[in-house]
Amino acid sequence: MQIPKFITPEIRSDLRRMMALVAPYWGRFALAAFLLIVSTLIGLALPWAIRILVDTVIVAGNQPQLDLIALGLLALFIAQSLLSVGNTYLMAQVGQRVIADFRAQVHAQLTGLPLRFFAERRTGEIVSRVSNDVTLVQEVVTETPINFLRQIINLVGGLVLMLVMNWQLTLIIFAIIPPIILVGVLFGRRLQSLATAAQDRIADTTVTLEEMLSGIRVVKSFAREAFEKGRFQQNVEAAYQTTMQRVRVRSVFIPLISFLGFGALTFLLWYGGRLVIAGTLTPGELVAFLFYMMMVAGPLGEFAGLYARVREALGAGRRLFEILDAESEPLETPDAVVPSALRGGVRFENVSFGYQPDQPILKGISLEVQPGEMIAIVGPSGVGKTTLVNLLPRFFDATTGVIEIDSVDVRRYNLRALREQMGLVPQETFLFGGTVRENIAYGKMDASSADLEAAARAANAHDFIQAFPEGYETLVGEKGVRLSMGQRQRVAIARMLLKDPRILILDEATSSLDSESERLVQEALERLTRGRTSFVIAHRLPTIQRADRIVVLQNGQIVEQGSHAALLAKGGVYEHLWSLQFADFEVVEVENTS
């Protein structure tokens, strides 16, 4: 059998992948299909029974036969209803299970994707795919096959029974099939493109909403509520216009299909009535034929609608498969080195990196760090300080050169084991929306309460936590919004102390804290970095002075390194940066202590 040209290999591949989602539930799916088949066959028997009722009972006036047929029809209706209940429940169960599994599958894939994937996409777009597109795919893999099966049984069974009754009237049905198929194909293509565009516009709306909610403080501080309202309204209007284009197409599509069906029904009534008058067709056969005509016309219109919905879901499925087909990070590889405990020696050898191949950010970086050494990285904004430390846990891989930890290329390590022995405290502290205890325990899931509280004490967090009415069970709010910045940083430091990493990456952020909060955070940071190999993107003079060595980046290269005093005496780039950023620091300190 030749496959229609509009069903391309790409479409067949996408459909196979979508249908594979139902594979774990084939048993329940098959049972639902069986119940549907029996229910549909009962439905096909009803017009035949009505034919007997009209010709044998009403025309002949047979009262006992009328009672018997009525009871038989009632029994068929009851059986069909019970079968429909079972079919509906099973299909709903399978459908919801498919949604849950598919969302979990996409989420698991997202957690395994490299940072580069997220850097190239907006969060709201990804959220829209996981929420909206999954539902569209679920409809195609569960409801559509069952609907298709029901309609194909009605179509084939109805046509066979119609041919048995009167082949001439049946030819009328065959005459309208090609136009309906042609209309379905033409409109289906257009509906798919509009459905994809509509989902994209909805994703844009989600992105705008997510950005506004995440940055609500910035919005209010700049008094940009009106601007955000306008921006969101603009996206909503774009989504509305695209959706209305699809509605306009569907509003033409469905009535056109209905017109073709009811036009044929009108002609059938006219022609069938003439046959009854001529005596070549009984009244019961004409009534039954009308019922079968409706059964056949329904599938013809439904097939076109099913095809349109499949085309719409293909666009959604393709966006989800883009996520599933993205290359994941190699967290576990058979031949990878699994370190039991890192010493913490680090060596960069002629390392270069760029987010774009033709735009290098780091150029020929060579640096050797001893276990337990604290390195402060300084330099102008955008010079690549954060990029450099992001290469250590392999958030990104160096374009050229080698990075070694304990004399082993980082690419040879088991990635999960490597990251378990590294700690990252970013500049913008992130807390999950649970309790304080849950956020600290994120550093070590199986930690005891005593260990957790010891980490909080070491981070100067225990006292303010205990001051809350719920203590460690206090909800911190989304991204820790219910805590002050200093409190959030101390909770994050406690989390890292609990993890106890051998290599620490710290993007210091204390410039916006008051003096007391800064003192407490600095004490916690000193405990955190003690005895660990530490890379600190330094913003504050106390941290820079405490470092064993200062590395100065400029134009993507290391231009100076040494102690604070030595670099100041040298009078180079570091001295210039220090004079710009910290020239008044010692004066302020003197004024504060006088």
C-alpha positions as MATLAB code, in Angstrom:
seq = 'MQIPKFITPEIRSDLRRMMALVAPYWGRFALAAFLLIVSTLIGLALPWAIRILVDTVIVAGNQPQLDLIALGLLALFIAQSLLSVGNTYLMAQVGQRVIADFRAQVHAQLTGLPLRFFAERRTGEIVSRVSNDVTLVQEVVTETPINFLRQIINLVGGLVLMLVMNWQLTLIIFAIIPPIILVGVLFGRRLQSLATAAQDRIADTTVTLEEMLSGIRVVKSFAREAFEKGRFQQNVEAAYQTTMQRVRVRSVFIPLISFLGFGALTFLLWYGGRLVIAGTLTPGELVAFLFYMMMVAGPLGEFAGLYARVREALGAGRRLFEILDAESEPLETPDAVVPSALRGGVRFENVSFGYQPDQPILKGISLEVQPGEMIAIVGPSGVGKTTLVNLLPRFFDATTGVIEIDSVDVRRYNLRALREQMGLVPQETFLFGGTVRENIAYGKMDASSADLEAAARAANAHDFIQAFPEGYETLVGEKGVRLSMGQRQRVAIARMLLKDPRILILDEATSSLDSESERLVQEALERLTRGRTSFVIAHRLPTIQRADRIVVLQNGQIVEQGSHAALLAKGGVYEHLWSLQFADFEVVEVENTS';
ca = [
       0.000    0.000    0.000;
       1.433    3.356   -1.011;
       1.724    5.930    1.781;
       0.228    9.341    0.892;
       2.831   11.920   -0.046;
       1.686   14.322    2.685;
       2.719   11.742    5.327;
       6.457   12.370    5.140;
       9.129   10.161    6.762;
       9.619   12.902    9.364;
       5.921   12.835   10.273;
       5.930    9.022   10.479;
       8.976    9.163   12.761;
       7.338   11.734   15.043;
       4.115    9.713   15.205;
       6.020    6.534   16.102;
       7.838    8.349   18.882;
       4.623    9.793   20.241;
       2.806    6.444   20.152;
       5.731    4.819   21.998;
       4.621    6.818   25.045;
       1.616    4.480   25.366;
       3.743    1.305   25.193;
       3.967    0.758   28.999;
       0.162    0.773   29.164;
      -0.704   -1.330   26.139;
      -2.721   -3.744   28.300;
      -5.157   -1.127   29.555;
      -5.124    0.604   26.175;
      -6.006   -2.677   24.411;
      -8.799   -3.406   26.910;
     -10.237    0.066   26.336;
     -10.033   -0.530   22.589;
     -11.841   -3.886   22.959;
     -14.647   -2.298   24.986;
     -14.892    0.413   22.356;
     -15.130   -2.111   19.507;
     -17.963   -4.025   21.200;
     -19.772   -0.783   22.044;
     -19.432    0.486   18.466;
     -20.649   -2.826   16.988;
     -23.712   -2.612   19.211;
     -24.277    0.863   17.830;
     -24.111   -0.515   14.293;
     -26.787   -3.078   15.144;
     -29.274   -0.458   16.309;
     -30.299    0.899   12.843;
     -30.786   -2.688   11.640;
     -33.094   -3.327   14.571;
     -34.972   -0.119   13.782;
     -35.398   -1.304   10.182;
     -37.046   -4.497   11.479;
     -39.119   -2.410   13.866;
     -40.491   -0.222   11.061;
     -41.070   -2.886    8.401;
     -42.120   -5.858   10.510;
     -43.831   -4.233   13.442;
     -45.188   -0.761   12.621;
     -46.192   -1.427    9.027;
     -47.552   -4.916    9.870;
     -49.053   -3.829   13.240;
     -47.470   -6.674   15.279;
     -47.820   -5.633   18.968;
     -46.002   -8.626   20.595;
     -43.089   -8.210   18.202;
     -42.953   -4.482   19.030;
     -42.641   -5.207   22.772;
     -39.891   -7.765   22.181;
     -37.835   -5.477   19.939;
     -38.240   -2.556   22.369;
     -36.891   -4.690   25.241;
     -34.023   -5.830   23.018;
     -33.143   -2.221   22.135;
     -33.224   -1.264   25.825;
     -30.832   -4.112   26.670;
     -28.477   -2.996   23.888;
     -28.522    0.597   25.174;
     -27.693   -0.548   28.720;
     -24.830   -2.765   27.509;
     -23.458    0.013   25.327;
     -23.556    2.494   28.240;
     -21.688    0.125   30.583;
     -19.052   -0.548   27.929;
     -18.661    3.194   27.374;
     -18.100    3.766   31.094;
     -15.272    1.231   31.165;
     -13.726    2.566   27.959;
     -13.895    6.211   29.122;
     -12.320    5.453   32.522;
      -9.483    3.359   31.104;
      -8.635    5.932   28.444;
      -8.631    8.755   30.989;
      -6.323    6.729   33.218;
      -3.918    5.957   30.374;
      -4.043    9.563   29.137;
      -3.203   11.072   32.529;
      -0.452    8.511   33.044;
       1.068    9.406   29.676;
       1.010   13.118   30.569;
       2.717   12.438   33.907;
       5.355   10.165   32.358;
       6.086   12.474   29.445;
       6.452   15.527   31.672;
       8.743   13.554   33.981;
      10.768   12.398   30.959;
      11.154   15.944   29.651;
      12.032   17.229   33.137;
      14.649   14.516   33.605;
      16.160   15.432   30.245;
      16.195   19.121   31.177;
      18.106   18.428   34.392;
      20.745   16.565   32.393;
      21.277   19.199   29.704;
      24.361   21.424   29.750;
      24.184   25.092   30.709;
      24.710   26.077   27.089;
      21.207   24.777   26.256;
      19.595   27.078   28.844;
      21.809   30.014   27.924;
      20.364   29.923   24.407;
      16.683   29.744   25.485;
      14.309   31.660   27.697;
      12.856   30.030   30.800;
       9.234   30.846   29.948;
       9.586   29.149   26.556;
      10.759   25.919   28.196;
       7.978   26.079   30.804;
       5.397   26.486   28.035;
       6.687   23.400   26.259;
       6.511   21.244   29.364;
       3.009   22.434   30.305;
       1.111   23.148   27.062;
       2.809   21.046   24.393;
       2.725   17.851   26.471;
      -1.074   18.084   26.720;
      -1.419   18.387   22.949;
       0.750   15.318   22.427;
      -1.248   13.352   25.011;
      -4.467   13.966   23.094;
      -2.943   12.527   19.938;
      -1.436    9.402   21.501;
      -4.491    8.395   23.568;
      -7.736   10.012   22.425;
      -7.002   10.200   18.703;
      -6.286    6.466   18.141;
      -9.445    5.499   20.015;
     -11.531    8.028   18.107;
      -9.991    6.842   14.857;
     -10.836    3.221   15.719;
     -14.436    4.150   16.547;
     -14.861    6.106   13.342;
     -13.253    3.473   11.125;
     -15.583    0.790   12.530;
     -18.582    3.034   11.985;
     -17.414    3.906    8.478;
     -16.571    0.387    7.299;
     -19.460   -1.305    9.119;
     -21.949    1.320    7.986;
     -20.832    1.108    4.338;
     -21.011   -2.693    4.329;
     -24.518   -2.718    5.773;
     -25.577    0.036    3.362;
     -24.250   -1.977    0.419;
     -26.237   -4.972    1.616;
     -29.418   -2.901    1.746;
     -29.040   -0.817   -1.438;
     -25.877   -0.406   -3.479;
     -27.283    2.521   -5.486;
     -27.760    4.753   -2.470;
     -24.314    3.722   -1.205;
     -22.675    5.159   -4.323;
     -23.817    8.596   -3.162;
     -21.684    8.157   -0.049;
     -18.629    7.168   -2.090;
     -19.054   10.279   -4.212;
     -18.482   12.649   -1.286;
     -15.417   10.857    0.202;
     -12.720   12.361   -2.113;
     -13.806   16.009   -1.596;
     -13.844   15.582    2.174;
     -10.359   14.014    2.210;
      -9.026   16.793   -0.013;
     -10.535   19.471    2.243;
      -9.060   17.769    5.326;
      -5.544   17.639    3.865;
      -5.537   21.251    2.678;
      -6.963   22.683    5.876;
      -4.861   20.341    8.045;
      -1.601   21.754    6.736;
      -2.703   25.303    7.380;
      -3.986   24.451   10.861;
      -0.672   22.825   11.817;
       1.350   25.912   10.909;
      -1.099   28.175   12.754;
      -1.102   25.874   15.808;
       2.701   25.991   15.958;
       2.655   29.779   15.666;
      -0.019   30.020   18.381;
       2.045   27.888   20.769;
       5.073   30.105   20.103;
       3.053   33.232   20.916;
       1.756   31.625   24.117;
       5.355   30.786   25.024;
       6.287   34.455   24.493;
       3.487   35.452   26.863;
       4.698   32.964   29.465;
       8.251   34.304   29.153;
       7.083   37.889   29.694;
       5.024   36.894   32.733;
       7.876   34.863   34.234;
      10.332   37.735   33.764;
       7.951   40.233   35.336;
       7.294   38.029   38.373;
      10.991   37.227   38.844;
      11.981   40.873   38.594;
       8.991   42.404   40.355;
      11.225   44.428   42.689;
      13.099   45.926   39.754;
       9.804   46.691   38.002;
       8.463   48.531   41.037;
      11.732   50.298   41.816;
      11.734   51.809   38.312;
       7.960   52.419   38.407;
       7.610   50.443   35.180;
       4.260   48.819   35.963;
       2.630   50.531   32.981;
       5.432   49.446   30.667;
       5.163   45.826   31.831;
       1.388   45.918   31.400;
       1.849   47.159   27.853;
       4.542   44.581   27.069;
       2.401   41.732   28.387;
      -0.708   43.056   26.609;
       1.251   43.235   23.364;
       2.222   39.575   23.663;
      -1.303   38.586   24.666;
      -2.685   40.462   21.658;
      -0.187   38.712   19.334;
      -1.270   35.349   20.770;
      -4.921   36.347   20.353;
      -4.455   37.374   16.713;
      -2.627   34.141   15.864;
      -5.248   32.067   17.664;
      -8.036   33.910   15.859;
      -6.382   33.121   12.533;
      -6.620   29.461   13.471;
     -10.221   29.955   14.628;
     -11.107   31.557   11.297;
      -9.620   28.648    9.391;
     -11.421   26.124   11.609;
     -14.672   28.100   11.375;
     -14.560   27.631    7.603;
     -13.235   24.085    7.769;
     -15.879   22.516   10.040;
     -18.962   24.045    8.312;
     -17.575   23.083    4.913;
     -17.254   19.477    6.015;
     -20.749   19.599    7.506;
     -22.170   21.105    4.314;
     -20.766   18.280    2.224;
     -22.262   15.719    4.604;
     -25.692   17.258    4.973;
     -25.853   18.047    1.274;
     -25.409   14.344    0.583;
     -28.040   13.539    3.235;
     -30.551   15.835    1.545;
     -29.959   14.199   -1.810;
     -30.242   10.793   -0.147;
     -33.653   11.648    1.319;
     -34.890   12.853   -2.031;
     -33.608    9.884   -3.990;
     -34.537    7.313   -1.295;
     -38.068    8.695   -1.073;
     -38.486    8.142   -4.803;
     -37.335    4.515   -4.384;
     -39.872    3.967   -1.552;
     -42.634    5.425   -3.715;
     -41.529    3.173   -6.569;
     -41.626    0.142   -4.242;
     -37.954   -0.839   -4.680;
     -37.066    0.217   -1.113;
     -39.036   -0.392    2.087;
     -39.719    2.424    4.586;
     -37.666    0.563    7.222;
     -34.687    0.305    4.885;
     -34.838    4.030    4.157;
     -34.961    4.878    7.881;
     -32.080    2.491    8.603;
     -30.173    3.902    5.656;
     -30.565    7.409    7.062;
     -29.135    6.242   10.398;
     -26.199    4.562    8.658;
     -25.731    7.664    6.555;
     -25.283    9.695    9.764;
     -22.891    7.057   11.102;
     -20.817    7.251    7.924;
     -20.994   11.036    7.577;
     -19.737   11.433   11.152;
     -16.449    9.573   10.523;
     -15.885   11.416    7.246;
     -16.044   14.751    9.028;
     -14.212   13.409   12.086;
     -11.342   12.022   10.006;
     -10.645   15.474    8.684;
     -10.811   16.904   12.207;
      -8.572   14.142   13.566;
      -6.042   14.815   10.848;
      -6.078   18.518   11.689;
      -5.511   17.772   15.406;
      -2.673   15.382   14.557;
      -1.024   18.085   12.474;
      -1.394   20.538   15.364;
       0.130   18.058   17.826;
       3.024   17.288   15.490;
       4.267   20.852   15.939;
       4.060   20.485   19.724;
       5.759   17.095   19.619;
       8.574   18.408   17.468;
       9.334   21.144   20.017;
       9.426   18.570   22.810;
      11.593   16.189   20.803;
      14.029   19.066   20.316;
      14.537   18.952   24.095;
      14.675   15.153   24.260;
      17.144   14.960   21.359;
      19.499   17.579   22.794;
      22.818   16.100   23.860;
      22.944   15.528   27.615;
      25.926   15.907   29.853;
      27.872   12.621   30.253;
      27.220   12.309   34.002;
      28.028    8.600   34.105;
      30.462    6.888   31.712;
      31.831    3.342   32.114;
      35.527    4.225   31.763;
      35.445    7.466   33.774;
      37.650    8.043   36.805;
      35.672    8.105   40.067;
      37.724    9.988   42.676;
      37.253    8.844   46.256;
      38.591   12.133   47.637;
      40.208   14.948   45.701;
      43.300   16.628   47.111;
      42.427   19.808   45.240;
      45.416   20.497   43.016;
      44.319   22.354   39.846;
      46.215   23.127   36.661;
      45.096   25.140   33.627;
      47.356   24.610   30.617;
      46.936   26.964   27.642;
      43.145   27.014   28.071;
      40.982   29.001   25.660;
      37.197   29.232   25.516;
      34.424   31.149   23.776;
      30.649   30.827   23.794;
      30.857   31.503   20.056;
      33.662   29.822   18.063;
      34.870   33.090   16.554;
      34.604   35.124   19.772;
      37.086   33.783   22.360;
      36.635   35.033   25.913;
      39.583   33.221   27.497;
      42.879   33.042   25.634;
      45.784   30.810   26.550;
      45.153   30.640   30.311;
      47.873   28.776   32.215;
      47.676   28.548   36.001;
      48.728   26.032   38.648;
      47.013   25.952   42.048;
      48.206   23.904   45.033;
      45.802   21.917   47.226;
      44.244   24.165   49.864;
      45.374   27.367   48.161;
      43.000   30.318   47.971;
      43.027   32.176   44.646;
      41.379   35.564   44.277;
      40.421   36.360   40.692;
      40.070   40.033   39.844;
      39.663   42.026   36.679;
      37.325   44.383   34.844;
      33.692   43.401   34.274;
      33.147   40.988   31.372;
      36.775   39.842   31.271;
      35.886   36.155   31.830;
      36.288   35.639   35.595;
      33.069   33.631   36.016;
      33.660   31.853   32.711;
      37.071   30.664   33.949;
      35.745   29.047   37.126;
      32.752   27.565   35.254;
      35.191   25.366   33.347;
      36.226   23.525   36.537;
      32.902   21.687   37.160;
      32.554   21.379   33.381;
      29.530   23.611   33.046;
      31.333   24.310   29.784;
      34.328   22.533   28.251;
      37.437   24.375   27.175;
      37.721   24.981   23.432;
      41.457   24.263   23.509;
      43.938   23.357   26.214;
      43.725   21.078   29.244;
      42.353   21.478   32.767;
      43.640   18.967   35.314;
      42.582   18.248   38.887;
      45.053   16.135   40.852;
      46.971   15.573   37.574;
      43.894   14.054   35.850;
      42.145   15.734   32.901;
      38.718   16.866   34.140;
      37.152   15.274   31.033;
      38.268   11.854   32.310;
      36.437   12.178   35.623;
      32.986   10.828   36.286;
      31.099   14.108   36.025;
      28.674   13.409   38.870;
      31.478   12.332   41.220;
      33.553   15.367   40.230;
      30.748   17.811   40.991;
      29.967   16.108   44.282;
      33.409   17.228   45.479;
      32.995   20.796   44.237;
      31.008   23.614   45.733;
      29.607   26.745   44.101;
      28.303   29.799   45.924;
      27.099   32.162   43.172;
      26.890   35.923   43.437;
      23.090   35.838   43.250;
      22.223   33.446   46.063;
      19.454   31.033   45.092;
      17.214   29.333   47.636;
      14.398   26.910   46.893;
      10.907   27.810   48.043;
      10.804   25.251   50.882;
      11.959   25.504   54.486;
      15.300   26.659   55.838;
      16.072   23.044   56.823;
      15.355   21.767   53.322;
      17.582   24.409   51.764;
      20.552   23.640   54.010;
      20.002   19.877   53.673;
      20.291   20.274   49.890;
      24.049   20.180   50.469;
      23.846   16.671   51.924;
      20.492   14.946   51.697;
      21.215   12.333   54.388;
      22.703   14.758   56.930;
      21.567   14.474   60.537;
      19.889   17.364   62.332;
      23.019   17.810   64.441;
      25.250   18.098   61.372;
      22.814   20.493   59.741;
      22.691   22.770   62.778;
      26.483   22.636   63.143;
      26.801   23.870   59.553;
      24.322   26.660   60.301;
      26.319   27.707   63.387;
      29.547   27.773   61.388;
      27.811   29.970   58.799;
      26.553   32.387   61.492;
      23.000   31.428   60.518;
      21.785   29.454   63.554;
      20.845   32.446   65.711;
      18.624   34.219   63.172;
      17.049   30.907   62.164;
      16.140   30.128   65.774;
      14.641   33.596   66.100;
      11.926   32.637   63.599;
       8.734   31.217   65.208;
       9.092   28.006   63.179;
      12.883   27.888   63.418;
      14.394   25.592   60.816;
      10.910   24.788   59.478;
      10.392   28.406   58.387;
       9.338   28.741   54.742;
      11.771   31.015   52.905;
       9.414   31.879   50.029;
      10.170   31.760   46.317;
      13.928   32.207   45.799;
      14.240   33.032   49.508;
      12.283   36.275   49.243;
      11.265   36.183   52.935;
      14.904   36.375   54.048;
      17.243   39.333   53.808;
      20.168   39.168   51.392;
      22.639   38.542   54.225;
      20.443   35.779   55.648;
      20.136   34.133   52.252;
      23.919   34.187   51.814;
      24.506   32.640   55.218;
      21.978   29.871   54.496;
      23.783   29.223   51.198;
      27.139   29.095   53.012;
      25.669   26.645   55.558;
      24.473   24.499   52.673;
      27.988   24.489   51.231;
      29.608   23.742   54.626;
      27.314   20.753   54.964;
      28.375   19.507   51.540;
      32.043   19.879   52.562;
      33.563   20.130   49.045;
      37.293   19.843   48.361;
      37.225   22.614   45.739;
      35.209   25.756   46.315;
      34.081   28.338   43.760;
      32.860   31.538   45.355;
      31.498   34.557   43.557;
      31.673   36.930   46.490;
      28.715   39.280   46.857;
      28.807   41.423   49.981;
      28.901   44.907   48.515;
      25.193   45.539   49.109;
      25.153   44.342   52.739;
      25.142   46.489   55.851;
      28.268   46.422   58.014;
      26.983   43.874   60.544;
      25.666   41.474   57.891;
      28.903   41.808   55.947;
      30.969   41.000   59.045;
      28.922   37.860   59.732;
      29.101   36.750   56.096;
      32.863   37.396   55.957;
      33.382   35.269   59.075;
      31.315   32.482   57.532;
      33.237   32.729   54.265;
      36.535   32.485   56.114;
      35.398   29.253   57.779;
      34.081   27.980   54.448;
      37.337   28.531   52.546;
      39.627   27.248   55.321;
      41.542   24.135   54.216;
      39.930   23.986   50.760;
      41.192   24.856   47.318;
      39.209   28.031   46.720;
      38.631   30.205   43.682;
      37.088   33.502   44.728;
      35.851   36.093   42.261;
      36.707   38.886   44.652;
      34.843   42.151   45.019;
      35.900   43.164   48.561;
      39.328   44.152   49.819;
      39.289   41.863   52.936;
      38.823   38.818   50.705;
      41.552   39.923   48.313;
      44.022   40.512   51.147;
      43.229   37.106   52.689;
      43.935   35.245   49.423;
      47.166   33.270   49.051;
      47.482   34.566   45.527;
      45.722   37.118   43.357;
      45.207   36.407   39.647;
      44.490   39.412   37.441;
      42.571   38.903   34.175;
      42.524   41.383   31.328;
      41.322   40.816   27.758;
      40.809   37.121   28.519;
      44.386   36.554   29.666;
      46.269   36.360   32.946;
      48.369   39.499   33.029;
      49.518   39.456   36.662;
      49.540   37.174   39.696;
      50.984   37.411   43.166;
      50.188   38.699   46.651;
      48.317   41.911   47.352;
      51.426   43.752   48.524;
      53.592   42.516   45.667;
      51.082   43.494   42.991;
      50.593   46.937   44.495;
      54.342   47.458   44.557;
      54.567   46.360   40.928;
      52.321   49.229   39.859;
      50.570   47.389   37.034;
      46.981   46.499   36.156;
      46.101   45.366   39.694;
      47.360   48.576   41.243;
      45.222   50.532   38.777;
      42.123   48.438   39.531;
      42.738   48.762   43.268;
      43.103   52.519   43.039;
      39.815   52.767   41.151;
      37.767   50.479   43.374;
      39.405   50.555   46.807;
      41.373   53.808   47.025;
      39.119   55.169   49.732;
      38.808   51.912   51.684;
      41.654   52.554   54.144;
      40.468   56.152   54.663;
      36.971   54.926   55.498;
      38.384   52.354   57.891;
      40.382   55.041   59.678;
      37.347   57.308   59.957;
      35.205   54.490   61.320;
      37.733   53.578   64.029;
      38.642   57.087   65.126;
];
